[in-house]
C-alpha cells in the first residue's frame, strides 16, 4: 500500500537554476550559460518577457522529441564543467533537448545518500545510468556502484565524469548492457544490493537491438529489482519521464512488488523550484520503496 503522495522539489544550486518559466518554455542557467527549452507543463505566463539566452532548443512539429538548437552566442561543442556538491561533470547541449544530465534529480541523489548513511561500503545499482551523475553522487560517499546503460556513448561520458570528479579509480563497474537482461542475470547469480536507482526511458534499444517499451517491460524489471533487494537493503527509487502515466500507477506497481518487505512505498512528482517566483515546475513522476 502506498504510504504517501507528494512532490520532491529541487532547489537552485550554484551551477544550476530554473530562472523563469511560462508560455510553454523554460529559461535555465547551466554554469555561465543560459538556455531556453520547451516545457509543455509551463502553462502560466513567465515572470518576465525579455529572456536572453546563449541557445534555444526549437522542437520539431511532431511529438517524437525532434528539433534542433539555435545559438545566439558560442557554446562549447564538447561541453563545459559543472558541479553538484562534491561531484564534477560535463554539461553539453544534446540532440534530445537536455544538457547531458537531469538537474531535477538532485533531491533524489541527496535522499539516496541519506538512506545509505551508516552502512560500511554499501553496494548499489544504477540502471539506465546515463552520464553517471547519480552514480558518482553515491560513489564519492563510499558506495560500490554498478552502472548499467545500453549506450556506449553514455557510459563513456560517465567514465569521463568520474575522471573529472577525481574518481577514475573508484569501485564502479561500468557496463554497456541491456538493463532487463542484466537484472535477470543478477537474480540468477543470487546477487543483492543495498539500493537500486532506475530511470527507464519510454522507448529504447539495448546494445544488441533489444527493444524496451516502458508499459510492457517495467513490471518485469521491478519484479527482478525486488529479488535483488532484501530486508537489509535500504531503497529502490524509480523515476519516469515523458509518459502518459500516473505516479499512483507506478506507486502501486512498486507497492505490490515490495509487499513482503517491511518499510514504506511513496510516490509523487519531481519538480524544480523557479528562481523568479518560487513556483514549482513539474518534470517527472517517481515511486520508491525504503526500509524502516
N, C-alpha and C positions, 0 to 999 in steps of 0.2 A: 504494500500500500504506500502511496506517495505521502510523505510527511508534510511537505510544503511546496509552494509555488511562488517564485519571486524573481526579481531581476538582479543579476550581477553587473555592477556598474564599474566601468573602467574610467578612472580619473586621469587628467593630463599628467604627463611627466616631462622632464627636461627636453627630451628628444622627440616627443610626440604630443600632439593635441588636436582635437576637433575644434577648430576655430569658430566655425559658423555652419549652419545648415538651413536648407529650405528650398522650396520650388524644385524638388526632385534632385538636388545636388548637395554636396558637402565640400567644405573647404578645410583642409588639414595641413598641419605642419609636420614635416619629417626632417628633423635637424634644421639645416639652414634653408631648406626649400619648402615652398608651399605648393599644394596640388589641389585641383578640383576634380572630383569624381562623381559619377551619377549615383543617386541614392533614392530609390523609389519610395522608401518609407519617410522621407523628409517631406511630408505633406504640407507643412506650415510655411509661412513666409520667413526669409532669412532676417537676421538682426540688422544686417547692412547690405545694400545692393551693390556696393562697389568692391567686388572681390578682385584681388590681384594674385596671380599665381605663376610659378615657373612653368607649369604644364597642366593641361586638362585632358581627361580621357573622354572622347566623344563616342558614345555607343553606336553600334550598328542598328539598323532598323528592325532586325529580328530579335528574338528573345534568347538566342543561344550564347550570349555573352561576348559577341564580337565587337569590334570597334578599334580605335587607334588613339594614340597620344598625339596631342598638338602642343608644341612648346613655344612659350613666349620668351624664354631665355635658356642658355645652355644648361643641360643637366648631364652629369657623367653617365655615359652609356654603361659602364661597368659598375656603377653604383657608388655609394658613399657610406661611411660607417656611422652607426648609431649605437646608443647604449640603453639598456633597461637594467636598472640595478647594477649587478656585477657581471652582466653578460654584454659582450660587444658583438655586433653582427652587421651584415651588409644589407642596406636598403637599395632597391632598384626598381625602376618602372618596368612592368611586365606586360605582355600582350593580354593578360587576363584581368586588367584594370587595377589590380592591387600592387603593392610595393614589396613583394617577396617576404612578407610576414604579416601577421594579423594582430594589430595592436589591441583589439578588444579582448584578446586572450590574457592580458596582463593580470586581471584578478584571479584567473584560473591558475596561472603559474604560482602566484602567491599562496592560494589555497592549497595546492598540492604540496608546497614546501611545508606549510603548517601541519598537514596531515602526516607527513613523514618525520616530524620532529621527534627526537628521542630514539629513533631506530639507528643502529650502527650499520652503516653501509647498506641502505635499502636497495633493492633491485626493482627497477621499473621498466615498463614497456611503453613506447610511444609508437602507435600505429598511424600510418599516413602522416609521418613526422615532418614532411616538407623540408623547410630550410633549417629546422633544428633549434629554434629559439627556446621552445618548451623543453626540449631535451637538455640543452645547456643550462637552463634555469634550475634544473634539478641536479645535473652533474656537478655544477660549481658548488653545490651544498653537500657533495659527497656521495650522491647516489650512483650506483652502477646502472647504466642505461643500455637498453636495446632499442635502436632507432630503425624503423622499417618504413620504406617508401618505394613505390614501384618505379619512380623516375630516377634514372642515373644522374640527371642534371640536378635534381633537388638534393639528392644525397651528397653530391659533390659540393653543392653550395653549403650544406650543413657542416660538412667537414671543414670547409674554408672558414665558416663562422666559428668553429671550435678553435681553429688556429688563431683567429682574431682575438678570441677570449682567453688565449693562453692555455687552452685545454686540448691541444693536439694529442697529448698522451693520456688523456683521461680515460677511465674504463668504460668506453662506449663502443658497442658493436654497431657498425654502420652497415645496414643490409638493404640491397636493392632486391625487393621481393614483393610478391602479392600478399597483402595483409591477411586475407581469408585463409590462404593456403599455409602461411606461416603460423597463424594462430592454431590451426588444426594440427600442424606438426608439433607445436609446443605442447598441446594437450596429449598427444600420443607419447611424447617424451616425459610426461608427468612433471613438467616444469611448473613453477609457481612464481608469482610476483607480488611485491608489496603494493604496487599501484599500476594502473593502466590508464593512459590517455589515448583517446581515439577521436579523430576529426575527419570522418569519411566524406568524400565528395558525393554529389548526386549521381554522377556517372563517372566511370573511369576504366582504364585498362591496365592490367598487370604487365610486367616486363616480357611475358610470353604471350601477350594478347588476351589474357583473362579478362572477361567482362565483369565490371562491378555495377550493379544497379541498387541503389540505396534501399528502396522499399522491399526488394526481394531478398537481398543478401544481409541486411543489418541484423535481423533476428538470429540467424545462424552465427554470425560473428559475435554478437553479445553473449550467446549461449557458450561459445568457446572461451570468451574472456572470463565468464563466470568460473569455468573449470580451471582457469589459470590463477584464480584467487582463492583464498581460504580464510578461516576465522582469525588468522594472524595478519591478514592483509589490511590495508588502510583505505583504499579508494578505487573507484572506477569513475572516470569523467568522460562523457560523450558530448560532443558539440556537432551541430548540424546547421549548415548554411544553405540558403538559396533553394529551399524546397517548400512546397505547399503541404506542410505537416505541422502538427501542433506539438508544443512542449509536453502536453499531457499524454500524447500518443507515445513519444519515446520514453516518457517517465514511467508509464505503465509497462512498457516492454522491459525496462531495467528492473522495475519492481517485481515482476513475475520471475525474471531470471535469478534474482537475488533473494527470493522469499525465504530460502532456507538458511540465510546468514543473518546474524544479528547486525544491527546498525539501522541506517535510515536511507531512504531514497527521496531525493528532492529533484525538482525540475523548474524550468523557467526560461527567461530570455537573457541573452547577453546584450549589453548596451554600453555606449560611450557617452560621457558627460561633455556637453558642449561648453566651451570656454566663454562664449559671448553671453549666454543667458543661464547656463546651468541645466538646461533641459537635457533629457536623455534620449539619444538616438538608438533604437533597437537594431541589432546586427545579426543575431543568430538565436537558435534555441539550444537548450542543453538539458541533460539529465545526469545525475550522479548518484552513486552509492558510496557511503562512507561508514567505516566501522564505528562502534560506540566510543 
